[in-house]
Amino acid sequence: MQLVVGLGNPGAEYVGTRHNVGFEVIELLARRHGISVSKRDFKAVLGDGVINGGRVILARPMTFMNLSGESVAALARYYRLGPEQIIVISDDIALPTGQLRLRFQGSAGGHNGLANIIELLGTTEFPRIRIGVGAARPGRMRGHVLGRFPREEQTLIEEATIRAADAVECALAEGFVMAMNRFNLPREPKLPKPATAEPNPAKGGDNGV
């Protein structure tokens, strides 16, 4: 069994905010695999299903971000899961918008939800997928993470949500190391194709005549 947790804040007012990208990934995985994420237990909304042949619990903690660990730790105890069986998906202001970073372990990096999970699990060693939401301006942290993406970043974050869901599926099917190898590389910008030069009649043919 694997527990996949997307972090965010409950309530309609937080839908589409930077802090809620983890929720978006859980919802996408649920749609892809026909899993109903509707059961309320362990301070979370849960879905129990199968992805790539293995049983998976999809979870969206309902504790608000700073207390996410209460839900994750309770689920880990109930299902007797080791930290390696928990994948946590969160936003990351240290990454450019749309970039993914997969890690087996690490600090909270200033993310309060991850910090609470680390505290209540008693370890930093659990897989996590972090989705870049761009840096906040000085003194604007709260407004940044609770704000929505500007129009010019919508495509970037939609693509990142899809790739994060792909990364979860890869990790479940082939292991987290394979997912790290495939999804940690920064995406190359899509450059416009060079324009094809039109022949200049004044210059004649290839021989210059």
HUPEUR-V167921 format. One record per backbone hydrogen bond with DSSP energy under -0.5 kcal/mol. CO is the residue of the C=O (numbers start at 0). NH is the residue of the N-H. E is the energy in kcal/mol with one decimal. If there is no record, write none. Layout:
co;nh;e
CO;NH;E
CO;NH;E
This chain:
co;nh;e
1;3;-0.5
1;56;-2.5
2;4;-0.5
2;86;-3.0
3;58;-2.4
4;6;-0.5
4;88;-3.1
5;60;-0.5
6;21;-0.8
6;22;-1.0
10;13;-1.7
11;14;-1.1
13;16;-1.9
15;148;-0.7
16;19;-1.3
17;20;-1.3
19;23;-1.6
20;24;-1.7
21;25;-1.8
22;26;-2.3
23;27;-2.0
24;28;-2.6
25;29;-2.3
26;30;-2.0
27;31;-2.5
28;32;-1.9
29;33;-0.6
29;34;-2.1
30;33;-0.7
33;35;-0.5
34;36;-0.8
35;37;-1.2
38;40;-0.7
38;45;-3.5
40;43;-1.3
42;61;-2.8
43;40;-2.0
43;45;-0.5
44;59;-2.1
45;37;-1.4
45;38;-1.8
46;48;-0.5
46;57;-3.0
48;55;-3.1
50;53;-1.7
53;50;-2.3
54;1;-1.6
55;48;-2.7
55;57;-0.6
56;3;-2.9
57;46;-2.1
58;5;-2.5
59;44;-1.9
63;66;-1.8
64;67;-1.9
66;69;-1.7
66;70;-0.6
67;70;-0.6
67;71;-1.9
68;72;-2.8
69;73;-1.4
70;74;-2.4
71;75;-2.4
72;76;-2.2
73;77;-2.3
74;78;-2.5
75;79;-0.6
75;80;-2.3
81;84;-2.2
82;85;-1.7
84;2;-2.9
85;87;-0.5
85;126;-0.6
86;4;-3.2
87;128;-3.0
88;6;-2.7
89;130;-2.7
91;94;-0.9
91;132;-2.2
91;133;-0.6
94;133;-2.0
95;98;-2.2
98;131;-3.3
100;129;-2.8
102;127;-2.5
107;110;-1.6
109;111;-0.7
110;114;-2.4
111;115;-2.0
112;116;-1.9
113;117;-2.8
114;118;-2.3
115;119;-2.3
116;120;-2.5
117;121;-1.6
117;122;-0.9
123;105;-0.9
123;125;-1.4
126;87;-1.9
127;102;-2.1
127;129;-0.5
128;89;-2.2
129;100;-1.9
129;131;-0.5
130;91;-2.0
131;97;-2.6
136;139;-2.5
139;143;-2.3
140;144;-2.5
141;145;-1.9
143;146;-1.1
144;18;-2.5
146;17;-2.4
149;152;-1.9
149;153;-0.6
150;153;-1.2
152;156;-2.3
153;157;-2.2
154;158;-2.4
155;159;-2.1
156;160;-2.2
157;161;-1.8
158;162;-2.5
159;163;-2.5
160;164;-2.0
161;165;-2.3
162;166;-2.4
163;167;-2.1
164;168;-2.2
165;169;-2.5
166;170;-2.6
167;171;-2.4
168;172;-1.9
169;173;-3.4
169;174;-0.6
170;174;-1.4
174;178;-1.6
175;179;-2.5
176;180;-2.3
177;181;-1.9
178;182;-2.5
179;183;-1.7
188;190;-0.9
198;200;-0.8
199;202;-2.0
200;203;-1.3
204;207;-1.7
